[in-house]
Amino acid sequence: MPPALTVVRYAVFGFVALAALAALGSWLVRTRRVSPFGALGRGLRSATDPILGPVERRLVRMGGNPAHAGGWLIVLTAVVGVILLSLLGWLLATFQTVRLAAGGGPRATAALVIELAYNVLKFALWARIIGSWFGIGRYSRWMRPAYILTDWIVEPIRRIVPPLGPFDVSPLVAWLALWVLRSVLISMLSL
C-alpha cells in the first residue's frame, strides 16, 4: 500500500474519531450528564458547537431533530472518508495501470482504453439503475451524464426486451452486452 494512502487512512480515522468526540461532548451536555453551567460544560459547548452547529441547522431545515446531529456527523464523516479512500485507491491503481500499459506497447494501451471505457459505461449504468430506485430521472442534473453515456445502448435494448412487471431489465442486459463486447475485444487484442 502506498504511504500516501496510509496517511490518508489515518487522517480519515482521525476525523471520524474527532466527530465521535464532538458528538459525545455535545451529548454529555445536552443530556445533563455534565452540567452546562459548569466550566467543563461551557468548555464542551464551546468546543462542540462550531462543529455540530452547521449539522444541526441543516437537520432543522430538513425537518429533522437537532438532537441527532452528533450521529449524523459521525455517519457523514465516515461515509465521506470511505468515498475519499475509495476514490484515492482507484486513482492510484489507475495511474499504476496506465504506467504499465504505456510500457507494454500499443496492444496494452488499446486494452487499457477498452477497459477504461467499459468501466465508465458500467458505472454510468449502475448510477442509472440506482437512481431509478430512488425516483431520480433523466432530467436530474446529477443523472443527466449517466443517461447521455448509456442511452445509445439501453434504448435499443429497451425496444427489444420487455419489462418484467415493474422491473426494467434493459440496463442489466446492456451491461451484459458491454461485458461480452469488452471480452471479445480484449481477446482479439491478445491474439
N, CA, C and O of each residue as an XYZ file, in Angstrom:
764
protein
N       0.849     -1.165      0.000
C       0.000      0.000      0.000
C       0.903      1.239      0.000
O       1.849      1.309      0.784
N       0.621      2.210     -0.866
C       1.444      3.409     -0.924
C       1.373      4.193      0.383
O       0.343      4.193      1.058
N       2.475      4.864      0.740
C       2.478      5.608      2.005
C       1.451      6.743      2.031
O       0.927      7.067      3.097
N       1.157      7.350      0.882
C       0.176      8.438      0.862
C      -1.209      7.913      1.240
O      -1.953      8.585      1.955
N      -1.554      6.729      0.769
C      -2.852      6.149      1.096
C      -2.941      5.810      2.586
O      -4.003      5.948      3.192
N      -1.838      5.371      3.168
C      -1.814      5.078      4.598
C      -2.026      6.350      5.407
O      -2.763      6.340      6.392
N      -1.393      7.436      5.004
C      -1.552      8.716      5.701
C      -3.004      9.184      5.610
O      -3.567      9.664      6.593
N      -3.606      9.044      4.435
C      -4.994      9.466      4.265
C      -5.921      8.587      5.102
O      -6.904      9.084      5.653
N      -5.631      7.303      5.208
C      -6.454      6.422      6.056
C      -6.411      6.866      7.511
O      -7.443      6.932      8.179
N      -5.216      7.168      7.996
C      -5.111      7.639      9.375
C      -5.798      8.985      9.554
O      -6.394      9.235     10.601
N      -5.728      9.851      8.556
C      -6.401     11.148      8.643
C      -7.914     10.961      8.685
O      -8.598     11.619      9.469
N      -8.439     10.073      7.853
C      -9.882      9.797      7.859
C     -10.289      9.221      9.217
O     -11.304      9.623      9.787
N      -9.509      8.297      9.723
C      -9.814      7.741     11.040
C      -9.790      8.833     12.103
O     -10.638      8.842     12.996
N      -8.837      9.749     12.019
C      -8.764     10.851     12.969
C      -9.981     11.757     12.885
O     -10.504     12.189     13.912
N     -10.442     12.052     11.663
C     -11.633     12.895     11.516
C     -12.883     12.208     12.071
O     -13.722     12.857     12.695
N     -13.007     10.903     11.846
C     -14.152     10.175     12.388
C     -14.075     10.144     13.914
O     -15.093     10.304     14.587
N     -12.888      9.942     14.459
C     -12.729      9.960     15.916
C     -13.037     11.342     16.480
O     -13.660     11.450     17.536
N     -12.611     12.399     15.795
C     -12.911     13.765     16.234
C     -14.417     14.034     16.189
O     -14.961     14.671     17.090
N     -15.090     13.550     15.145
C     -16.547     13.700     15.054
C     -17.227     12.940     16.189
O     -18.205     13.422     16.760
N     -16.717     11.756     16.517
C     -17.300     10.978     17.618
C     -17.089     11.684     18.956
O     -17.983     11.692     19.803
N     -15.919     12.271     19.145
C     -15.676     13.007     20.394
C     -16.558     14.248     20.480
O     -17.071     14.566     21.552
N     -16.739     14.945     19.378
C     -17.616     16.120     19.381
C     -19.052     15.705     19.673
O     -19.751     16.378     20.430
N     -19.499     14.595     19.075
C     -20.857     14.113     19.331
C     -21.016     13.694     20.783
O     -22.049     13.957     21.398
N     -20.003     13.046     21.330
C     -20.052     12.624     22.729
C     -20.102     13.827     23.658
O     -20.898     13.852     24.596
N     -19.264     14.819     23.409
C     -19.265     16.019     24.248
C     -20.592     16.749     24.196
O     -21.099     17.193     25.226
N     -21.153     16.876     23.015
C     -22.454     17.534     22.884
C     -23.541     16.725     23.584
O     -24.419     17.297     24.232
N     -23.491     15.417     23.462
C     -24.480     14.561     24.113
C     -24.383     14.664     25.632
O     -25.401     14.714     26.322
N     -23.153     14.696     26.150
C     -22.970     14.801     27.600
C     -23.588     16.080     28.144
O     -24.201     16.064     29.211
N     -23.437     17.180     27.431
C     -24.000     18.443     27.898
C     -25.509     18.467     27.666
O     -26.259     18.930     28.527
N     -25.952     17.984     26.536
C     -27.385     18.033     26.200
C     -28.217     17.168     27.145
O     -29.330     17.549     27.507
N     -27.695     16.017     27.547
C     -28.447     15.128     28.445
C     -28.166     15.424     29.917
O     -28.622     14.691     30.795
N     -27.433     16.471     30.187
C     -27.132     16.949     31.547
C     -26.317     15.942     32.352
O     -26.394     15.917     33.581
N     -25.541     15.118     31.664
C     -24.586     14.262     32.365
C     -23.432     15.116     32.880
O     -22.796     14.804     33.887
N     -23.186     16.207     32.154
C     -22.240     17.233     32.579
C     -23.045     18.524     32.671
O     -23.791     18.859     31.750
N     -22.901     19.233     33.751
C     -23.671     20.463     33.942
C     -23.299     21.486     32.865
O     -22.120     21.792     32.690
N     -24.295     22.021     32.138
C     -23.981     23.011     31.102
C     -23.513     24.339     31.681
O     -23.019     25.190     30.943
N     -23.661     24.534     33.000
C     -23.279     25.802     33.616
C     -21.910     25.746     34.282
O     -21.389     26.774     34.714
N     -21.319     24.548     34.369
C     -20.001     24.422     34.958
C     -18.916     24.725     33.928
O     -19.201     24.941     32.751
N     -17.686     24.736     34.386
C     -16.559     25.039     33.496
C     -16.403     23.966     32.416
O     -16.140     24.279     31.255
N     -16.568     22.699     32.809
C     -16.439     21.617     31.831
C     -17.555     21.689     30.781
O     -17.310     21.513     29.587
N     -18.767     21.948     31.238
C     -19.890     22.039     30.309
C     -19.727     23.206     29.344
O     -19.982     23.055     28.149
N     -19.311     24.357     29.837
C     -19.083     25.513     28.952
C     -17.950     25.226     27.978
O     -18.014     25.606     26.809
N     -16.917     24.556     28.463
C     -15.807     24.204     27.578
C     -16.227     23.224     26.491
O     -15.837     23.365     25.332
N     -17.028     22.225     26.872
C     -17.510     21.263     25.877
C     -18.412     21.942     24.851
O     -18.315     21.669     23.655
N     -19.293     22.832     25.325
C     -20.183     23.536     24.388
C     -19.392     24.421     23.438
O     -19.691     24.474     22.245
N     -18.387     25.114     23.957
C     -17.603     26.000     23.074
C     -16.766     25.193     22.083
O     -16.432     25.691     21.008
N     -16.426     23.953     22.434
C     -15.643     23.122     21.512
C     -16.526     22.411     20.496
O     -16.124     22.220     19.348
N     -17.741     22.013     20.918
C     -18.570     21.208     20.020
C     -19.562     22.027     19.208
O     -19.972     21.586     18.134
N     -19.957     23.187     19.676
C     -20.951     23.978     18.929
C     -20.483     24.390     17.536
O     -21.279     24.319     16.599
N     -19.227     24.820     17.351
C     -18.828     25.154     15.972
C     -18.827     23.965     15.028
O     -18.993     24.131     13.819
N     -18.641     22.772     15.566
C     -18.623     21.573     14.722
C     -20.042     21.091     14.450
O     -20.378     20.768     13.311
N     -20.878     21.040     15.485
C     -22.227     20.489     15.340
C     -23.270     21.522     14.913
O     -24.346     21.145     14.448
N     -22.976     22.804     15.059
C     -23.944     23.842     14.707
C     -24.427     23.771     13.267
O     -25.637     23.783     13.039
N     -23.523     23.697     12.273
C     -23.999     23.604     10.885
C     -24.820     22.343     10.612
O     -25.766     22.380      9.826
N     -24.464     21.233     11.252
C     -25.210     19.988     11.046
C     -26.601     20.129     11.664
O     -27.585     19.685     11.072
N     -26.697     20.744     12.855
C     -27.992     20.951     13.493
C     -28.883     21.853     12.651
O     -30.068     21.567     12.484
N     -28.329     22.939     12.119
C     -29.128     23.847     11.288
C     -29.636     23.135     10.038
O     -30.786     23.319      9.640
N     -28.789     22.332      9.425
C     -29.207     21.601      8.227
C     -30.307     20.587      8.562
O     -31.262     20.427      7.802
N     -30.169     19.912      9.689
C     -31.196     18.950     10.104
C     -32.530     19.639     10.366
O     -33.581     19.116      9.995
N     -32.496     20.808     11.001
C     -33.732     21.535     11.278
C     -34.392     21.968      9.979
O     -35.612     21.874      9.846
N     -33.598     22.446      9.009
C     -34.165     22.842      7.714
C     -34.800     21.666      6.990
O     -35.770     21.841      6.253
N     -34.259     20.461      7.194
C     -34.792     19.269      6.532
C     -35.909     18.621      7.346
O     -36.461     17.602      6.933
N     -36.245     19.198      8.491
C     -37.335     18.665      9.298
C     -36.900     17.612     10.293
O     -37.738     16.892     10.836
N     -35.610     17.508     10.542
C     -35.113     16.505     11.472
C     -34.983     17.033     12.880
O     -35.272     18.198     13.149
N     -34.556     16.185     13.757
C     -34.365     16.526     15.156
C     -32.917     16.955     15.356
O     -32.009     16.185     15.041
N     -32.671     18.167     15.873
C     -31.282     18.614     16.047
C     -30.512     17.805     17.087
O     -29.283     17.866     17.132
N     -31.218     17.052     17.917
C     -30.528     16.209     18.898
C     -29.781     15.063     18.221
O     -28.884     14.471     18.822
N     -30.138     14.745     16.986
C     -29.483     13.658     16.264
C     -28.283     14.129     15.461
O     -27.715     13.347     14.698
N     -27.884     15.376     15.610
C     -26.798     15.933     14.807
C     -25.482     15.189     15.035
O     -24.712     15.013     14.091
N     -25.211     14.757     16.245
C     -23.966     14.048     16.518
C     -23.852     12.743     15.749
O     -22.809     12.432     15.174
N     -24.938     11.987     15.747
C     -24.935     10.731     14.988
C     -24.776     10.966     13.503
O     -24.025     10.258     12.832
N     -25.486     11.968     12.984
C     -25.357     12.287     11.562
C     -23.945     12.742     11.225
O     -23.425     12.416     10.158
N     -23.324     13.492     12.126
C     -21.956     13.951     11.873
C     -21.002     12.770     11.770
O     -20.146     12.741     10.886
N     -21.139     11.800     12.660
C     -20.271     10.620     12.623
C     -20.487      9.838     11.330
O     -19.528      9.452     10.661
N     -21.753      9.607     10.984
C     -22.065      8.823      9.787
C     -21.569      9.537      8.531
O     -20.952      8.915      7.666
N     -21.834     10.836      8.428
C     -21.401     11.583      7.243
C     -19.886     11.639      7.124
O     -19.342     11.521      6.026
N     -19.210     11.818      8.238
C     -17.741     11.831      8.207
C     -17.201     10.481      7.756
O     -16.264     10.422      6.961
N     -17.782      9.403      8.255
C     -17.325      8.072      7.868
C     -17.617      7.803      6.389
O     -16.768      7.256      5.685
N     -18.801      8.178      5.912
C     -19.151      7.931      4.506
C     -18.254      8.738      3.575
O     -17.760      8.211      2.578
N     -18.041     10.002      3.891
C     -17.154     10.833      3.062
C     -15.732     10.270      3.089
O     -15.044     10.275      2.068
N     -15.295      9.789      4.245
C     -13.962      9.198      4.339
C     -13.824      7.941      3.503
O     -12.809      7.747      2.835
N     -14.834      7.086      3.535
C     -14.783      5.858      2.731
C     -14.784      6.197      1.241
O     -14.045      5.596      0.462
N     -15.616      7.161      0.852
C     -15.641      7.569     -0.558
C     -14.294      8.146     -0.966
O     -13.790      7.839     -2.046
N     -13.705      8.979     -0.110
C     -12.395      9.563     -0.406
C     -11.327      8.489     -0.534
O     -10.512      8.536     -1.455
N     -11.321      7.529      0.372
C     -10.334      6.447      0.306
C     -10.537      5.583     -0.937
O      -9.566      5.175     -1.575
N     -11.783      5.305     -1.279
C     -12.056      4.512     -2.479
C     -11.601      5.241     -3.734
O     -10.988      4.647     -4.621
N     -11.904      6.525     -3.803
C     -11.506      7.312     -4.962
C      -9.989      7.411     -5.074
O      -9.434      7.284     -6.166
N      -9.325      7.636     -3.956
C      -7.865      7.725     -3.979
C      -7.237      6.385     -4.356
O      -6.276      6.349     -5.125
N      -7.768      5.282     -3.823
C      -7.256      3.960     -4.190
C      -7.470      3.667     -5.665
O      -6.598      3.100     -6.324
N      -8.639      4.055     -6.186
C      -8.907      3.846     -7.609
C      -7.956      4.681     -8.464
O      -7.437      4.193     -9.468
N      -7.723      5.934     -8.074
C      -6.814      6.784     -8.847
C      -5.393      6.223     -8.857
O      -4.742      6.189     -9.901
N      -4.918      5.786     -7.699
C      -3.574      5.224     -7.635
C      -3.468      3.949     -8.478
O      -2.478      3.757     -9.183
N      -4.473      3.084     -8.411
C      -4.454      1.857     -9.219
C      -4.524      2.179    -10.705
O      -3.864      1.525    -11.512
N      -5.320      3.183    -11.074
C      -5.425      3.567    -12.483
C      -4.112      4.135    -12.990
O      -3.673      3.800    -14.090
N      -3.484      4.987    -12.203
C      -2.195      5.542    -12.633
C      -1.135      4.460    -12.775
O      -0.318      4.512    -13.694
N      -1.136      3.492    -11.889
C      -0.185      2.394    -11.992
C      -0.483      1.550    -13.230
O       0.443      1.122    -13.919
N      -1.749      1.308    -13.519
C      -2.131      0.549    -14.708
C      -1.748      1.291    -15.976
O      -1.261      0.684    -16.930
N      -1.963      2.589    -15.993
C      -1.593      3.400    -17.162
C      -0.080      3.350    -17.376
O       0.393      3.237    -18.506
N       0.654      3.432    -16.301
C       2.124      3.377    -16.410
C       2.575      2.021    -16.973
O       3.458      1.963    -17.828
N       1.969      0.946    -16.491
C       2.327     -0.374    -17.002
C       1.883     -0.559    -18.452
O       2.597     -1.176    -19.242
N       0.712     -0.029    -18.807
C       0.223     -0.163    -20.180
C       1.075      0.644    -21.146
O       1.301      0.217    -22.278
N       1.546      1.792    -20.715
C       2.394      2.609    -21.584
C       3.708      1.896    -21.884
O       4.266      2.054    -22.970
N       4.195      1.127    -20.946
C       5.418      0.363    -21.175
C       5.169     -0.936    -21.912
O       6.121     -1.566    -22.371
N       3.918     -1.358    -22.042
C       3.591     -2.634    -22.667
C       3.362     -2.576    -24.162
O       3.182     -3.617    -24.795
N       3.364     -1.402    -24.735
C       3.183     -1.286    -26.177
C       1.762     -0.929    -26.574
O       0.913     -0.676    -25.719
N       1.507     -0.911    -27.892
C       0.202     -0.466    -28.381
C      -0.957     -1.391    -28.004
O      -2.068     -0.918    -27.763
N      -0.715     -2.692    -27.950
C      -1.806     -3.605    -27.588
C      -2.235     -3.398    -26.133
O      -3.425     -3.403    -25.819
N      -1.271     -3.220    -25.275
C      -1.598     -2.988    -23.862
C      -2.316     -1.652    -23.692
O      -3.228     -1.538    -22.873
N      -1.911     -0.642    -24.459
C      -2.579      0.650    -24.393
C      -4.007      0.546    -24.913
O      -4.918      1.127    -24.322
N      -4.220     -0.179    -26.000
C      -5.568     -0.365    -26.532
C      -6.437     -1.140    -25.541
O      -7.610     -0.815    -25.355
N      -5.867     -2.158    -24.911
C      -6.611     -2.919    -23.897
C      -6.978     -2.025    -22.718
O      -8.066     -2.149    -22.156
N      -6.081     -1.132    -22.346
C      -6.369     -0.203    -21.248
C      -7.507      0.747    -21.629
O      -8.396      1.002    -20.817
N      -7.487      1.265    -22.841
C      -8.548      2.175    -23.286
C      -9.890      1.450    -23.288
O     -10.898      2.018    -22.867
N      -9.914      0.206    -23.757
C     -11.150     -0.576    -23.761
C     -11.635     -0.800    -22.328
O     -12.824     -0.667    -22.037
N     -10.717     -1.136    -21.453
C     -11.073     -1.390    -20.057
C     -11.607     -0.130    -19.377
O     -12.598     -0.188    -18.648
N     -10.955      1.000    -19.613
C     -11.423      2.252    -19.009
C     -12.792      2.660    -19.552
O     -13.648      3.105    -18.788
N     -13.006      2.514    -20.850
C     -14.316      2.845    -21.432
C     -15.400      1.929    -20.864
O     -16.505      2.379    -20.562
N     -15.081      0.657    -20.723
C     -16.037     -0.286    -20.142
C     -16.383      0.114    -18.707
O     -17.553      0.104    -18.326
N     -15.370      0.466    -17.912
C     -15.626      0.843    -16.516
C     -16.475      2.098    -16.417
O     -17.371      2.167    -15.576
N     -16.214      3.091    -17.256
C     -17.015      4.318    -17.233
C     -18.466      4.009    -17.577
O     -19.381      4.491    -16.909
N     -18.679      3.207    -18.616
C     -20.047      2.858    -19.006
C     -20.731      1.990    -17.951
O     -21.929      2.132    -17.706
N     -19.969      1.094    -17.330
C     -20.534      0.246    -16.284
C     -20.993      1.091    -15.094
O     -22.090      0.887    -14.576
N     -20.156      2.041    -14.660
C     -20.545      2.895    -13.536
C     -21.720      3.792    -13.903
O     -22.569      4.071    -13.056
N     -21.782      4.247    -15.148
C     -22.922      5.059    -15.585
C     -24.198      4.223    -15.577
O     -25.258      4.716    -15.189
N     -24.107      2.971    -16.000
C     -25.288      2.094    -15.959
C     -25.740      1.846    -14.521
O     -26.938      1.864    -14.237
N     -24.797      1.614    -13.622
C     -25.157      1.390    -12.227
C     -25.746      2.645    -11.602
O     -26.684      2.562    -10.809
N     -25.203      3.806    -11.953
C     -25.785      5.057    -11.448
C     -27.212      5.218    -11.956
O     -28.094      5.660    -11.220
N     -27.430      4.862    -13.200
C     -28.766      4.938    -13.788
C     -29.735      4.002    -13.074
O     -30.873      4.378    -12.792
N     -29.289      2.792    -12.783
C     -30.136      1.810    -12.099
C     -30.456      2.268    -10.679
O     -31.618      2.267    -10.273
N     -29.437      2.656     -9.930
C     -29.647      3.066     -8.544
C     -30.468      4.349     -8.481
O     -31.304      4.503     -7.591
N     -30.239      5.271     -9.416
C     -31.043      6.485     -9.462
C     -32.508      6.194     -9.712
O     -33.376      6.869     -9.158
N     -32.797      5.201    -10.537
C     -34.192      4.861    -10.805
C     -34.876      4.278     -9.567
O     -36.088      4.424     -9.413
N     -34.126      3.626     -8.690
C     -34.704      3.111     -7.449
C     -35.211      4.237     -6.562
O     -36.209      4.083     -5.857
N     -34.518      5.373     -6.602
C     -34.873      6.500     -5.748
C     -35.707      7.549     -6.469
O     -35.942      8.632     -5.934
N     -36.154      7.235     -7.674
C     -37.009      8.147     -8.410
C     -36.279      9.328     -9.025
O     -36.900     10.343     -9.341
N     -34.975      9.210     -9.199
C     -34.199     10.276     -9.811
C     -34.155     10.000    -11.309
O     -33.551      9.020    -11.744
N     -34.785     10.850    -12.087
C     -34.939     10.595    -13.507
C     -33.848     11.210    -14.359
O     -32.874     11.768    -13.854
N     -34.035     11.094    -15.655
C     -33.050     11.527    -16.627
C     -32.853     13.031    -16.654
O     -31.818     13.500    -17.127
N     -33.804     13.795    -16.166
C     -33.685     15.248    -16.233
C     -33.064     15.854    -14.982
O     -32.943     17.074    -14.874
N     -32.672     15.011    -14.043
C     -31.953     15.499    -12.876
C     -30.545     15.924    -13.299
O     -29.921     15.297    -14.155
N     -30.076     16.974    -12.697
C     -28.752     17.489    -13.043
C     -27.665     16.453    -12.796
O     -26.667     16.419    -13.516
N     -27.847     15.610    -11.787
C     -26.817     14.637    -11.430
C     -26.894     13.373    -12.279
O     -25.890     12.683    -12.456
N     -28.077     13.066    -12.805
C     -28.240     11.830    -13.565
C     -28.075     12.025    -15.067
O     -27.891     11.051    -15.797
N     -28.137     13.244    -15.531
C     -28.054     13.504    -16.966
C     -26.809     12.890    -17.610
O     -26.935     12.291    -18.678
N     -25.600     13.006    -17.015
C     -24.432     12.376    -17.649
C     -24.553     10.857    -17.786
O     -24.115     10.290    -18.787
N     -25.138     10.203    -16.800
C     -25.297      8.747    -16.883
C     -26.223      8.373    -18.028
O     -25.971      7.397    -18.733
N     -27.282      9.131    -18.219
C     -28.208      8.840    -19.317
C     -27.574      9.163    -20.663
O     -27.770      8.425    -21.629
N     -26.824     10.247    -20.741
C     -26.169     10.607    -22.007
C     -25.174      9.521    -22.414
O     -25.079      9.167    -23.589
N     -24.434      8.995    -21.437
C     -23.432      7.967    -21.738
C     -24.041      6.621    -22.114
O     -23.421      5.854    -22.851
N     -25.229      6.320    -21.630
C     -25.751      4.964    -21.794
C     -26.990      4.842    -22.674
O     -27.409      3.724    -22.976
N     -27.584      5.941    -23.091
C     -28.796      5.848    -23.915
C     -28.553      5.125    -25.236
O     -29.462      4.461    -25.735
N     -27.378      5.229    -25.809
C     -27.094      4.611    -27.105
C     -27.189      3.094    -27.061
O     -27.429      2.462    -28.090
N     -27.005      2.497    -25.882
C     -27.104      1.041    -25.796
C     -28.375      0.589    -25.082
O     -28.901     -0.479    -25.395
N     -28.877      1.366    -24.140
C     -30.047      0.943    -23.365
C     -31.336      1.082    -24.173
O     -32.188      0.194    -24.131
N     -31.489      2.180    -24.906
C     -32.750      2.415    -25.614
C     -33.048      1.356    -26.689
O     -34.189      0.897    -26.755
N     -32.089      0.943    -27.534
C     -32.412     -0.148    -28.477
C     -32.754     -1.461    -27.781
O     -33.617     -2.206    -28.245
N     -32.084     -1.744    -26.678
C     -32.379     -2.971    -25.934
C     -33.760     -2.877    -25.298
O     -34.479     -3.874    -25.225
N     -34.137     -1.685    -24.837
C     -35.455     -1.497    -24.228
C     -36.576     -1.785    -25.234
O     -37.644     -2.266    -24.855
N     -36.330     -1.492    -26.505
C     -37.344     -1.770    -27.533
C     -37.503     -3.271    -27.788
O     -38.563     -3.727    -28.218
N     -36.441     -4.032    -27.520
C     -36.469     -5.481    -27.783
C     -36.888     -6.265    -26.541
O     -37.727     -7.161    -26.627
N     -36.308     -5.934    -25.391
C     -36.554     -6.676    -24.149
C     -37.693     -6.002    -23.386
O     -37.559     -4.845    -22.987
N     -38.805     -6.698    -23.175
C     -39.913     -6.074    -22.438
C     -39.604     -6.026    -20.943
O     -38.821     -6.836    -20.445
N     -40.212     -5.087    -20.228
C     -40.019     -5.054    -18.773
C     -40.635     -6.284    -18.107
O     -41.640     -6.822    -18.574
N     -40.027     -6.711    -17.029
C     -40.550     -7.855    -16.262
C     -41.397     -7.298    -15.123
O     -40.905     -7.082    -14.015
N     -42.661     -7.070    -15.409
C     -43.542     -6.447    -14.420
C     -43.113     -5.003    -14.213
O     -43.021     -4.241    -15.175
N     -42.849     -4.619    -12.966
C     -42.413     -3.239    -12.727
C     -40.907     -3.036    -12.925
O     -40.410     -1.921    -12.763
N     -40.186     -4.091    -13.270
C     -38.732     -4.012    -13.370
C     -38.289     -3.866    -14.819
O     -38.676     -4.649    -15.686
N     -37.470     -2.849    -15.061
C     -36.886     -2.643    -16.380
C     -35.497     -3.278    -16.357
O     -34.594     -2.781    -15.684
N     -35.330     -4.372    -17.088
C     -34.065     -5.095    -17.069
C     -33.135     -4.668    -18.198
O     -32.041     -5.217    -18.332
N     -33.547     -3.704    -19.008
C     -32.712     -3.315    -20.148
C     -31.340     -2.764    -19.732
O     -30.373     -3.038    -20.442
N     -31.180     -1.998    -18.621
C     -29.817     -1.615    -18.238
C     -28.944     -2.810    -17.868
O     -27.742     -2.806    -18.137
N     -29.533     -3.826    -17.256
C     -28.742     -5.021    -16.918
C     -28.353     -5.807    -18.161
O     -27.244     -6.335    -18.242
N     -29.253     -5.886    -19.119
C     -28.936     -6.547    -20.386
C     -27.861     -5.749    -21.125
O     -26.970     -6.329    -21.746
N     -27.946     -4.420    -21.057
C     -26.919     -3.566    -21.675
C     -25.566     -3.801    -21.016
O     -24.542     -3.853    -21.698
N     -25.558     -3.944    -19.695
C     -24.299     -4.206    -19.001
C     -23.724     -5.550    -19.431
O     -22.517     -5.670    -19.640
N     -24.571     -6.551    -19.563
C     -24.118     -7.861    -20.038
C     -23.573     -7.764    -21.464
O     -22.549     -8.374    -21.772
N     -24.238     -7.012    -22.331
C     -23.766     -6.839    -23.708
C     -22.418     -6.115    -23.734
O     -21.539     -6.469    -24.519
N     -22.258     -5.115    -22.888
C     -20.963     -4.420    -22.815
C     -19.870     -5.353    -22.313
O     -18.739     -5.305    -22.797
N     -20.201     -6.194    -21.354
C     -19.214     -7.134    -20.822
C     -18.756     -8.109    -21.908
O     -17.564     -8.389    -22.038
N     -19.716     -8.625    -22.687
C     -19.376     -9.545    -23.780
C     -18.522     -8.830    -24.819
O     -17.521     -9.377    -25.283
N     -18.912     -7.601    -25.190
C     -18.144     -6.829    -26.172
C     -16.724     -6.574    -25.674
O     -15.765     -6.701    -26.436
N     -16.588     -6.216    -24.399
C     -15.260     -5.992    -23.825
C     -14.427     -7.263    -23.870
O     -13.248     -7.223    -24.223
N     -15.033     -8.391    -23.513
C     -14.297     -9.662    -23.520
C     -13.841    -10.032    -24.924
O     -12.715    -10.491    -25.110
N     -14.710     -9.834    -25.915
C     -14.350    -10.143    -27.297
C     -13.204     -9.251    -27.773
O     -12.259     -9.732    -28.398
N     -13.287     -7.958    -27.481
C     -12.235     -7.040    -27.935
C     -10.900     -7.330    -27.244
O      -9.850     -7.282    -27.884
N     -10.934     -7.625    -25.969
C      -9.693     -7.935    -25.245
C      -9.100     -9.236    -25.770
O      -7.881     -9.342    -25.904
N      -9.930    -10.222    -26.068
C      -9.392    -11.485    -26.592
C      -8.820    -11.292    -27.998
O      -7.842    -11.948    -28.357
N      -9.417    -10.400    -28.800
C      -8.859    -10.123    -30.129
C      -7.504     -9.440    -30.027
O      -6.635     -9.658    -30.871
N      -7.313     -8.610    -28.996
C      -6.030     -7.943    -28.820
C      -4.942     -8.894    -28.350
O      -3.765     -8.674    -28.634
N      -5.316     -9.939    -27.641
C      -4.309    -10.853    -27.103
C      -3.866    -11.926    -28.109
O      -2.968    -12.716    -27.820
N      -4.494    -11.949    -29.277
C      -4.089    -12.933    -30.286
C      -2.746    -12.627    -30.884
O      -2.272    -13.366    -31.747
